[in-house]
């Protein structure tokens, strides 16, 4: 055996590479399991990687004796007989290896906060709690990250089984959008139970009582680096603004309560790197930015409900210019709330004048602007954006349907290839029915981006000749692997044909040997 395999860090890197960066896929599971059986040296690190992240307790429960489990494939695993201390022996071998217990994104809603299932059945929690060995205070003694999704209040007491002193990040979310009395009783004790906690996210604070209890608890917390929270009292909001180590702040469900305004001060958010506001309006976001001036901010996100005038968006983007030296990610989107898209005309869309402040954010690597009313710019204006933002890796400009035909054509994508060499994903409405650029017309000039992987075309993207468009895209984006189009797109069938052609072209160009 080579002596490098005596170095634990090297073994961990081998296992990380074997998992392909995602330990939750079936391929990763098979690879790591085979690696664990290959030799004694790799067994422990491979098992650690295999068990590191779990999305529920199913695999752990299968470590109990088979005769103790109800294995009906149509229902979650449950116990069919009492457990004995001997039944726990194999389980205790694996529990210290689990560091992350979280949820997979919902297959129906595509929302990570709405998983398809709970961690396990309530009867399983009851059996685990009452039968666990006396020495097992916490079910997962080395847990670092816990996402607790609760669909019934009866499960609340069993979260104590998972609140290990090693926990560094905790997410609590209730399906009913209202915290249960049991969970609210836990909140004031969280830092005492988990002294190493650096991040916490609380979703579902739908009542004034919940807001007051959580706000009082937050006023006692100082060491947090990451915080996700809903409505707060004014004192609690000022308190989090003065947390000396807070780097990530997500504020959500803000529409439920009065927006908080910070008094003028230079002491707010001294270490903040990421700010995300959900269900907030652009004007309040503008006021928050101008009152805090967090010059260290790297990422800013805003999701609002309903239509907002272009003037409000321009004020927000102008305020963000004060962050030009550091801002690298900007994501702002509107979510339709009972408003039909056909009421929007050209004057409702975000034109180039509204987007011009973006020219002063040269370090942006991620830019996603998704207003309900769409983005109305032409090829020359898109070129000016691409010249001003050369670091872009992800770009999205208005994918929603509009009655106003987009002015961006296939030729308008060429400046993005030339001036944004690191661009990997693009979402845009494009008029592909206009054939205004041909590679054959410019021999020797082959602008292409070999890093580009994914293209999303907006609902109003028109197209006529699928073959020509597919050939054009494959020439300028030779490694394009994903073309996404909404089923509600005007030309869904033709764009789907383009996607099929791209897959065929890719197979011919890069055959599998």
ABEGO torsion letter per residue (X at the ends): XBAAAABAAAAAAAAAAAAGGBAABAAAAAAAAAAAAABAAAAAAAAAAAAABBABAAAAAAABBAAABBABAABBBBBABBBBAAAAAAAAAAAAABABBBBBBBAAAGBAABBABBABBAAAAAAAAAABBAABABABAABABBBBBBABAAAAAAAAAABBAABABBBBBBAAGBBBAAAAAAAAAAAAABAABABBBBBGBABAAAAAAAAAAAAABAABABBBBBBBBAAAAAAAAABAABABBBBBGAAABBBBBBBBBAABGAABABBBBBGBBAAAAAAAAAAAGBAABABBBBBBBEBBBAAAAAAAAAAAAAAAAABABBBBBBBBBGBBAAABBAAABBBAAAAAAAAABAABABBBBBBAAEBBBBAAAAAAAAAABAABABBBBGABBBABBBABBAAAAAAAAAABAABABBBBBBBAABBABBAAABBGBBBBBAABABBBBBAABBBABAAAAAAAAAAABAABABBBBBAABAAAAAAAAAAAAAAAAAAAABBBX
